[in-house]
């Protein structure tokens, strides 16, 4: 099939490359001329495992191309995917200005039957809004609007796209549904379902999925906080819970809160949708409150140990991205920790395998950017672990102790066995552990 993907952000680029990988002809559109030039030259603006290989293969074989010319891309495509930003507004609702703006452009460009697909995470009713905009200038039989939410996890997005748990398609017409099913058939050969539903249900499915997972994380963070008070070990509690088939093992790891481009934004947007429809979604209200407080968990532990004033203290930070295998720092708990420690007077030595440039762009000279994880420990009074990168899991504790001014670890991801670390001469505090 001939496809256009409007927007070359995280979702758009991964989608475009993976569609091309199964033989489709894909043209990706972006208004950023410099970004398009880089993509044409083979430069990828994001870090995502597995993406670079597929990107270069499909670029070299001519199955994917990049342009700033929306008109030419639309005229040669059967399906146009909108992978556009939907940033949160001040009230928590999703900003649809990018989606609506491109929809107005499409209304003047579509000349033959075209499916317009909302790939972005958008509020319930957005498909109807796009349909209304197109209908102002186009006959209704010349287009269909479809909701096709993405379920990509940063760090494993390529695998998620090529082997999805499910594909959700919200369509009003059978014609559009059949074309979308044909497009996605190569990705579900093992039998995972393609679910056809109405667009409003498809839009809600994305928000419901992310909000439920966020709720699991916040629940476990609350359990961790209670475990600390009663003398239980949340890691053992997690294993006991996860062995129940009704609960499952995933998303039961406590820590310093969730971040990233999806969970915080989607939870707030769904809460706002409920509010706009006269319903107070109390569980989501609690999820938001718990997560905001949990981001300060390590700072509270550090200040309890050293005192409220951290002037003269040097804190090393391992992990800046909101999760491993990405360079994404959007709403990362590490940023909250950095801000709070700087405010308390501490100096910071930071390290992350991929997110250093993004953090440097944000903080400039306020931080010391280490060459590696051990360099970050030089003369540090404490180590704070914020992201569970694999490279941090089995460090040399003897080397660490020699480098640090004071051997203290505040582990926001529970990477280590407390008894073992303490046997190495460290003060150790995790989340929800005795």
Buried (B, 14 or more C-beta within 10 A) or exposed (E): BEBBBBBBBBBBBBBBBBBBBBEBBBBBBBEEEEBBEBBEEEEBBBBBBBBBEBBEBBBEEEBBBBBBEBEBBBBEBBBBBBBBBBEBBEEBBBBBEBBBEBBEBBBEBBEEEBBBBBBBBBBBBBBBBBBEBBBEEBEEEBBBBBBBBBBBBBBBBBBBBBEBEEBBBBBBBEEBBEBBBEBBEEBBEEEEEBEBBEBBBBBBBBBEBBBBBBBBBBBBBBBBBEBBEEEBBBBEBBEEBBEEEEEEEEBBBBBBBBBBBBBBBBBBBBBBBBBEEEEEBEEBBBBBEBBEBBBBBBBEBBBEBBEEEBEEBBBBBBBBBBBBBBBBBBBBBBBBBBBBBBEBEBBBBBBBBBBBEBBBEEBEEEBBBBEEBBBBBBEBBBBBBBBBBEBBEEBEBEEBBEBBEBBBBBBBBBBBEBEEBBEBEBEBBBBBBE
